[in-house]
Amino acid sequence: MAANTDDIRASVSKDIAALQQEVSRLQKMISAQGAEAYYEVRGRAGKAYDEALPRAKNAVAQIRAEGVAAADAAREHPAATTTALVLAGAIGFLAGYLLSGSHQPQPRQWWR
């Protein structure tokens, strides 16, 4: 009976050792695939950044030029600028006033 128990222990030990080797091999495989995926995604992100950078610089330059043009127009025509700003403020105030007057449901009392 003791020999049979020793055989079972030896067999289980061999199985555990084999499983440990398999787990170690799988961990290395997963690690290698993760590193490969990381570098692939990093490369794609770098390419996307490199492609978007010139467009973004161009957009910033255009926005800056439009801002300068708008500021120049405001300096050249202060009365028109003031009128436009007052009109926009009045429209905003009127919209807020109308929206605040809309019907809001009454809160229910907790005892009802």
Summary of the structure (lengths in Angstrom):
residues: 112
radius of gyration: 36.4
end to end distance: 78.8
largest distance: 108.3
contacts: 197
relative contact order: 0.03
helix: 88%
strand: 0%
